[in-house]
Amino acid sequence: MLRHLTIKDFAVVRATDMEFGPGMTVISGETGAGKSLLVDALGFLSGLRADAGVVRHGAQRAELSAEFDLPPKAPALTWLAEHALDESGQCQLRRVLRADGGSRSWINGRSVTLSQLSELAGLLVEIHGQHEHQALLSKGSQLALLDAFAGSQAQLVAVQKAASAWNTLLAERERLTAAGDVSDRLNYLQHQLDELRREDLSPVAIQDLVAAHRRQAHASTLIQACDDGLARLSGEDGPSAGRLLLQTRGELARVVNHEPRLGEVDSMLESAQIQMDEALGLLSQIRDELDVDPDQFERAERRLTRLHDLARKHRVTPEQLGEVADRIEAELEGLRGAGERLAGLNTELETARQAWRTAAAALTKIRTKAATSLAKKTSALIGELGMGGGKLEVQLESNDADRPDPQGAERVELLVAANAGQPPRPLRKVASGGELSRISLAIEVAALGSDAVPTMIFDEVDSGIGGAVADIVGKKLRDLGRERQVLCVTHQPQVAAQGHAHYRVSKAPVEGMTQSSVESLDAKARQEELARMLGGVEISAEARAAAGKLLESVA
């Protein structure tokens, strides 16, 4: 559910904050005041392409932000977790539109792509009306709506699993077929593997070989350095370092009573003596192990050369040759018995195809039944909404594709006849925005409870209708608000009276520039707004009385 909407420097809105609750919230105002800008703001938060024209004149950027409350098992929460964007149950969408046409998007404070923003928003908000962002216009959304209405999730999952199993087998067959005559490939891989396995390719062995080669390459220099170090430390060329340390400690011990800190110096010198004795021992051991051995150096040189040649051949580092050998061995295992596997795969593919057909037929059956029911309910509602003779048809179009489709054996197209005597046309081609809004409303009410999107927005669904029909539209929206959060931009008092909450948008010049402001209405202000919607600029006592009756009829 949408809880909070913040808009800054957007079109003629300088800054506004709106709080929303459950049920139906209406937004009204004079023509041109900017009512639909609130819907536009949510549209941009839902992933609409950036438009520099919406940035308020004189501003560098427009800033939009929306916060949503999510129930524990909301699909949006699952999406957030899958994309590592979850934040203690929070859900905040933010977008900045720059005056140069660029934009940036955030989810829960972390930068995301516009595609990610759109994907998440599709689980939170659905916009209906005279707007390009309308989910029901896509065939994919229409199919999802029908499946939700039919309650066919289990059948759809079965079809998806069957299609996935078939595709997995097909990929394996294509991989084996692409290999051609596997005997040549087997011989080639076996030769490569034998060549690699003749060497010890473990990382430790390669590290030891490199170290041994380096020692032999610099053996003379290492021996000289060790001999010089031993001579200096052991005192061959003068007093030893150990003797000097002992002498120094003795001299300091005689005067430590006069300066206690000399005791710390003595402790340090004692540690230094221990460290020096250990260093002398290790240095002596290293010197004993060093020897100039041309044969050993040559053997190490040859091994390193072979390893580097193999690494160049396989385009890897010497340390990665072990991984190459493992991959070749795995491919060899896969190719052995490839002929028998191919024959078995053909049988398995046909079995998997038949399993998909069975699952798809069950899904088609339940979809066909649901299509009839959805069309009947929606057509009845279309008539109630001032489109007498209008009807909806749910057309199932068979897929001619050769491959098992994870979405089933058909696609869905919603066809609409807005008036009696007109042929049904695809919903996406309905010309009138007002008609499209009311048809969308009828579909949503007919499919009440089957749509998982928690917030529905209707932009001027009452366009071009009279008072009696407007009253029906308002009641239908209020009914929808019992199951979902509904936001409705309206200019009809009969619709506005049905809202659980009411905002008014107005505009006025501020410092020579037109600005829109948004105001939450209390009971008295709401009656005044309804009276204005009924009677125009000059509000009469009769208009106020009529507004009061409208509100009383809802209560």
N, C-alpha and C positions, 0 to 999 in steps of 0.2 A: 504494500500500500504506500502511495506517495504521501510523505509526511511534511516535507518542507521544500519550497522552491524559492531560489534566490536569483534575481535578475538584475544586472547592472549594465548600464550604457548599451541597452539593446533597443534599436529603432528609436522610438520616442519615449522609452522608459529609462529614466535616469537611474533609479534604484528602487527595488521593491522586494519585500519578503512575504511569502504566503505560507500559512499553515493549513494543512488539510487533515480531515478526519475520515472516518468510514461513511458509507452511504453516498448520497448524491449531492454534489456541490455545483451550484450554478454560477455563471459569470455573465453579467449583463453590462450594458452601457450604451451610450448613444453611438450612432453610426460613425465610424472613423475614430472612435476613442481608443482603439487598440485592444479590443477584447481578444481577438484571435492571435495577438502577439504572444499571449501566454501559451497557446497551443503551439505556435511556431517555436517558442523557446524549448518546449519539450520535444518538438520534432528535431531540433538541432542536437539536443542531448541524446536523441535516439539514433544519431548517425547521419543526418542529412548533410549533403555536401556544403562546405563553408561558402558563405556569401558575404563579401565585404560590405554590401549595401545595408546589412542589418546593424552595422555598428553605428551608434548614435553620432550625429554630426559633431565634430570637434573632439571626439574621444579616440584613443589609440586602439582600444579593443573593447569587445563586449564579453562579459563574464556570466556564465550560466551554471547553476548548481542545483542538484536535486538529491534529496535524501529519502530513502525508502525503508519502511519497516517490513521485515520478512518473517513469516512463520517458520517454525523449526524445519519442516520438510520441503520448503520452497525450492523449485527447480533452479532459481537464481542462486541460492546458497550452494547448491551442488556445482553450478557453473563456476562460481567464485573459487571454490575449493580446488576444482580441477585446474584452474589457471593460476593457482597460488596468489589469489587476490583477496582472499577472505580476511576479515579483520574483526574478530569477536562479534560476528553476526551483523556488522554494519554493512550498509550498501549506499555509497555516495557516488553519484556521477557528476563530473565537472568538465566543462569545456570552455575554452577561450577562443573567440573569433577575432582575428586581427584585422585592422583596417586595410592591410595590404593583401587580404584574401587568404592568408594562412590560418591555421588553427592547431590547437593541441587539446588532447583529451586525457582525463585521469579517471581511474576507478579506485576508490578508497585511498586517494592520495598518491597512487602510483601511476606513472605515465603508461598509456596503452595506445594501441592503434585504433583508428576510426572503425575498423572492422570489428574489433573486440567490443568497443563501446556499443555498436549497433547490435551485435549478437546478444549482449547482456540486456540491453534495453528492450529487445524483442520478447524477453521473458518477464518484463516488468510493466510495459505500457503498450496499449494498442490504440491507435488514433483512427477515428472514422470521421469522414466529412469531406469538405472541399479542400483537399490536401493531397499532395502526391505520396505522402507516407501512409499507405493504407494496406495493412497486412492481408486483408481479405481479397485483394486484387490478384495476388499471385496464386498459381495453381498449386504450388506446394502448400501454402497456408490453407487453401480450400480443402485439400486432401486431409491435412492434419485436423481441420475442423470436423470433417465428416467422420474420421476415425474416432475423434474424441466423443462426438455425438453418439456414435455406434457402440462405444465401449469396446473397441476391437483391439486393444493394446496387446492382449495375449496372442491373438491371431497374427498381428503384425510382427511381433517378435519372432514367432515361429517362421514366418516368411523370410524375415531378415537372416535368421540363423541358417535356413536352408539355402538361401542365395549365397551367403558367405562360405558355406561348405563347398558349394559347387565352384565358386571362384577360386578357392584354395586349390582344389584338384586341377582346375584348368591351368592355373599358374604353374603347377608342378609339371603338367604335361607339356606346356609350352617351353619350359626350361629344358626338359629332356629332349624334346624335338629339335630345339635350336642347336643342341650339341652335335647333331648329325651322326656320322659314323663314330660311335664312342670308342671303338677299338684303337683308333689312332690317338684319340685324346687320352685314353688310358695309358698307352705306351709312353706318350709324351710326359704325362704327369708322373708316372712311375720313375722315369729317368731323372726328372727334376727332384723328386723326393729322395731317391738314392743318393744323388749328388749332395743334397743338403744333409742327410742323415750321416754321411761319412765324417761330418764335423761335429764337435761338441758345441751346440748352439745355446747352451744355457747362459743367461746373463752373467752369472758368477764366473763361469769358465772363460768367457770373453774378457771380462774385467781382469782376471788373473793373467791371461795371455798378454794383454796390453801392458800391464804392469811389469811382467817379466821381460818383455821386449824393451821397454824403456830402461830397465835396470841394466840389461846387457849392452844396450846402445851407449850408455853413459857409465859403464863399469869402472873404467880407469879414473874418471873424474870423481866418482863416488868413493873409490878406495883411497884416493889421495886426500879427499876432504875428511874421511873418517880417521885416517892415520894422523893428520894434523890436529884434529880435535882431541884424539886420545892423548897425543903427546902433550898438548897444553894442559889438559885437565889432570893428567896423572903426574905431571911435574918432570917429565923427561928433559925439558928445556929450562927448568927453573923450579921454583917452589910450586907445588900443586895447589889447585884451587881449594881442595879440602883442607890442606894444611893452613892456608891463609885464613880460611873461615874459622878454624879452631883457634888460631892465634888471636884473631880479632875478638872472638867470644871471650877468651881468657882475659884479655886486657879490659874489656868492658865490665866483666864480672867484678873486677877489683874496685870499680868506682860506681857501681849501680846504686849503692846506698845514698850517694849524693844526688842522683837523678833517677827516680823510679821509672821514668819512661824508657830508660835503657833496658829494662826488663823485657819490654815489648820488642825492642830491637833484637835482643838475644833470641826470643822465640821465633822471630822471623828468620834469623840466620840459621837456627836449628832446622827449621823447615826447608830452608834453601839447601842446607847440607844434605838432608835426606833426599831431596829432589835431584841434587847433583849426583849423588851416589847411584840413584836409579838410572839417571840419564847416562852415566858412564857405563853402567852395565849393559844397557840397551844398545849404546853405540858400539861397544865391544862385540856384542852378538851380531849386529848388522855387518860389522867389518869381517867377522869370521865367515859369514854366509856369502860375501861378495867374492866373485872370482871371474876373471876374464876368460870366457869360454866361447870361442868363435863358432863351434858346432851348435851349441845351444842357441846362440843368437841367430844363426842361419835357419834353424828349425822354426823358431818363433817368427822370423821374417817370412818364411814360406807360408806358414799357417795364416798369418795376418793378410798376406797377399791374396790367398784363396778366399778368405772371408770378404775382403773388399771387392773382389771380382764377383762373388755371388751377390753381394749387396747391390752392386751396380746393375747386374743382370735382372734382379727383381725390383730394382728402384726403391730400395729401402736402406736403412742404416744397418750395420752389422748386428746391432742389438735386436733388431726386429726380424732377423732371419728365422728365429724359432717360431714366431707367429706365422710366417709364410709357410713353413713346413707343416704346421698344424692345419692350415687352410687347405693346402694341397692334399693332405691325407684325408681330410673330411670330404673333399670333392671326389677323390678316388672311391671312397666308400659309397658315395651317392651314385656314382656311375656304374659300379659293378652290379650287374643284374638289371641294367636299365631297360633292356628289351622286354623282359618279363614284366617289369613295373609298368611300362607303357601299355601293354595289353591289359593289365589289371586296371589301369587308370581309365581306359575307355569304358569299361564296365561300370566302374564306380561313378564316373561322370553321368552316365545315363540313369543310374539309380538315384543320384543326387538331384538330377533334373526332375525325375518323377516325384521325388519327395517335395520339391519346391512347388510343382504343379498341384499336388494335393493340398499343401498349406495355402497356396494362393487361391485355390477354389473355395476353401472355407472362408477366407477373408473376403473374397468377392461376394459370397452369399450374404454375409452380414452387412457389407457395405451397401448392397443393392436394397436390402430391407430398410436400412437407415436412411438412404437417399430418398426413398418414397416418403418416409415419415417426416424428414426435415423439410422437404419441399412442401408438403401439405401444411405443416405448422407455420412455415414462413409465409406462404401465400395468404393464409388467413390473416396474419398480422399485417401484411402489406396492404390489404384491403382496409383494415382498421386505421391505418396511418394515412389515409387520404389518397390512396392510389387505387381507386376502384377498378376492378378488372385486372389488376396487376397480379403476376404470379412468378414463382421461382421454380426452375427445374434444375435438378442435380443430375448432370449428364456424366455417365461413366464411359470413358473412352478406352477401349482395349489397347494394350501395348502390342505392337507388332515386333518388338525386339526379340532377337534370337536368344539372348542371354536371360537367365533368371534375374528378375529385378527385385532388389530388397524392399521396394515400396509396393510390390504386388503386381497383379496382371493388368491393372488399369490406372488411368489418371482421372482426375475429377475436373469438371468445368461447370461453374455455376452460371446458369442462363437466366436472364430476367426479361420479362415483358412488363414495362412500367404501366401500360394502359391496355384496356381491352382491345382486342383486334390486332395488336402488334405482335410480330413474331419474336420469340425469345432471342435475346442476344447475350453474348458473354458479359458478365458483370463488369469487367474492366473497361468495356466499351460504352457503358451507360453515360450519356452526355451530361445530364443535369447533376450538379453537385448536391443539390437538395435531395433529389431522388436517391442518389447513391447513399447519402447519409441515412435516410429512412430505411432503405433496403438493408443496409448494414445493421441498423438497430433491430430490424425485424429478425434477421438471422441470429444476432446475438441473443435476443430474448427467446427465440425458438430453441437455441442450443444452450440455454441457461444451465450453468453448472458443469458443462462439459469442457469449457475453455479454461486453461490454467492461468491465463494472464490476469493479474489481480487488479489492474487499473485500466479502465476504458475511458477514452476521451471522445466526445461527440462535438463537432464544430458546426453549429448552426443547422442541426438536424430538422429544425422547424421552418426552414426556408420555403416560402411559397405555399404555406398551409394556412387554413383558417382557424378560428377560435376553437371549434368543437374538436377538430383533428389535433390541434395543438394540445388540448387537454388530454387526449388519449396518448399522444407522444410523451407528455410529461409523466403520466401514470406508468407507462411502460419503462421509462428511464428510472423512475423511483423503484419499480419492481426489480429492475436490474441491479439497483443500488443495494438491495437487501443481500445479494450474493457477492457483488463486486463493488469496488470503489468506482464511482462514476463522476466524471467532470464534464460539464455541459456548457458550452457557449451558446447563449440564446438571446433572441430579441422578442420572444413571446411571453407575456406575463403568465399565461396558463402553464407553461413549462417551468418558468422560474419559481412559481408558487410551490411546486412539488419538491423543491430542493430541501435537503437537511441543513445546508449552509449556503450563504449567498455572498458573493463579492461583486462590487461595482467598480467598473473602470471608467475614469473620466479624464478629460484632457483640458489643459489651460496653458496660456502663455506664461513662461517664467523667464524673466530677463531677456525678452524678445525671442524666445525659442519655445515652440510647443512641446509640452511634456505630458505624458500620461501617468496617472497615479492609480493605485489599487486600494480599495477600502473594504474591510470586512463589515457587513451590515448587521446591526442588532435588530430586534423585532420592529421597533418604530421606524428605523431607517429603511428596513426592508419593505414595509408597507408603503413608504413614500416612493421607493424605487418602482414598485409594482404599479402605483398610481401614475407615475411618469410614463411607464411603458404602456399603460392603458389610455392615458389622456393627452400625452404630449408635453410640451414645455410648460403650459399653463395647467397646473394641477387643480382640478375642481374638487369640491366636497364629494360629488358623486363618484369621481375616480377613486378617491380615498376609501369611500365606502365599498366600492366594488373590489378594491384591492384587499380590504379587510375580509370580505366574504370569501375571496379566493384562498386566503391563508386559513380561514376557519374551516373551509371545506376539506383541506388537507389534514388539519389537526383532528 
